[in-house]
Amino acid sequence: MILFLIRRLLLVIPVLLGLLLLTFVMIRMVPTDPAAALAGENATAAQIAAIRTDLGLDRPVVLQFLSYLGQVLQGDFGVSLYSNRAIGADILQRLPATLELTFVALIFAAVGGIAIGTAAAVWHNSWFDHLIRLVTVAGLAMASFWLAIMLQFVFSMDLGWLPLRGRLPTGMTPPMAITGLYTVDSILTLNGTTLWASLRHLALPGATLAFGGLATVARFTRSSLLETLQNDYITYERAVGFPRWRIVLPYALRNSLVSPLNQIGLLFGGFISGAVVVEAIFDWPGLGSYLVGAILTADFNATLAVTLVVGVIYALVNIAVDLVQGLIDPRIGKDL
């Protein structure tokens, strides 16, 4: 297990280096001049040239990348043109909001998708199975921005059940910062009022982000479980007289979770990217909204930093998924 972790962590290094290089090159291909954006509309050519020199943008691209890489290795992401603050401080401030939203959506998608997919497989070809297939197809095809607006219209503006935007109601003091996750910090500080408020604010953006992933997990769970239920050992257990729930839950479902778990690991990256749209619609103060502002102001360093941080988190989540697969399936676990 320890050797597996070491191998995977070592493999992450060239992957992140390649991600950083690819992002750096793609950003430099965008026809936007951050010096001109920083100087303003009324700046002269000489002023723009001076700012470009100060930012080091007049040097060759290779030297710019090596210089930036050296700063990153020292933990320095530079100063944001968007917020005029240290990029590292901005990321530390906004990362917990995005992680909280993403992990809540991941829990919704994983638990709900596995439960729905299991029920659809158990009652195969029933009306419930047909309904689930219809809903999952809609979930895969539905645009997240449209779903977000519809949920806001129905549950916030029409029914008034859930808040429209933000992480907490206006004027409410956040819980004492321990992890930066409002739900976790509220539990640790035994603050039930803030916990309830943060959960209500998480409901709509979390459901919006999770819906497409829930459909994916449900479909993979259903197909994998249906295949497992055709195995000989399941037929034997039926012949012996085991009840259906005892066959499905401890045996068949456990052997069917490898494929859905792979999808859950991949969904995390999709949720991070999808959070950009969701955070913008729900005014969620996370990395997504920060990234949008950085892109609009041609803040290259902030864009690179967010991409690198997301890449690190995505790699760690996929390593964790591999470990969970090894615990569930002994055939995979013996290779770890």
Secondary structure, DSSP 4 states (H G I P E B T S, - for coil): -HHHHHHHHHHHHHHHHHHHHHHHHHHHHSS--HHHHHH-TT--HHHHHHHHHHHTTTS-HHHHHHHHHHHHHTT---B-TTTSSBHHHHHHHHHHHHHHHHHHHHHHHHHHHHHHHHHHHHTTTSHHHHHHHHHHHHHHHS-HHHHHHHHIIIIIIIS--S-SSSSS-TTPPPPP-SSS-HHHHHHHTT-HHHHHHHHHHHHHHHHHHHHHHHHHHHHHHHHHHHHHTTSHHHHHHHHHT--HHHHIIIIIHHHH-HHHHHHHHHHHHHHHHHHHHHHHHHT--SHHHHHHHHHHTT-HHHHHHHHHHHHHHHHHHHHHHHHHHHHH-HHHHTT-
